[in-house]
């Protein structure tokens, strides 16, 4: 039985120059919200475009879609997915559940969006889309090596896709997110204003109720970030993940095997990626990955900063020191994965993530 809330849902579409995908994403979100409207006695769901495009094309494409629900455009926003989302939350009714969708998705699914909202209607604080990810993808490496084990040990639950970009939030959850955003130091708020919004949404929502993963059979249609963009993604995401060490007591959690999608990648491409990764970090003698992550966690957990600025500096410095270790481990994972079967890749990633949890909690 779905819970009846006092307001229809709002879908937030954070966009930046996505003219090729915005129409299909808008139509899929509109379809999902139409089903949501049927649960309510009155009120019309809202499609809310949070646009940071440098040109008007994306907003024009969005406005041209014939939706059955209300639509609203907030344009001229500052670049950064997190900043866009936080800016438009002021337009959301306080009692409305929120659906946040990735406007870069080349294969948007109204069914997935609908299911995310249903899980929130049923009582989840946050519902996240759980897609399998390609074994050789940079974002997948960041998930398996860092985001998943740190999220698990901090929250005490296994969230397979803590960096998901298609999610739904209960009214209480997104209001808590907004409150926590205002309490972040300027340095960490800058991280959350970009790719770091994903861990912030999850961490804040988890304090208000259950976290539910909506299992999706196929890899998402989200574009793979270029390796050259990986340092910027790291600078946004890693501090928000490590910041949990300042307030959370680490817990031992048993992880399920990661869901890795398999595709053929030529050996020459793996070599090229490993070389590009090597160019992104200073050389040095690597520390075992689990030891390096645990060291960063305990540095933050045992610090005694005098103020919020110093606390943020400790976290950001720990993330920067961990970056070369991540590069080494990612290169190792690519090389090992290229010579392994699908099952072996799963077991390798699972072992590395489990070792991180063990190193932090022992």
ABEGO torsion letter per residue (X at the ends): XBBBBABBBBBBBBBBGBAAAAAAAAAAAAAAAAAAAAABABEBBBBBBBBABABAAAAAAAAABBBABBBBBBBGBBBEAAAAAAAAAAABBAABBBBBBBAABABBBAAAAAAAAAAAAAGBABBBBBBBBBAABAAAAAAAAAAAAAAAAAAGBBBABAABABBBBBAAAAAAAAAAAAABBAAAAAAAABAAAAAAAAAAAAAAEBBBBBBBABBBABBBBBAAAAAAAAAAAAAAAAAAAAABBBBBBBBBBBBBBBBBBBAAAAAAAAAAAAAABBBEBBBBAAAAAAAAAAAAAABBBABAAAAAAAAAAAAAAAAAAAAAAAAAAAAAAAABBAAAAAAAAAAAAAAAAAAAAX
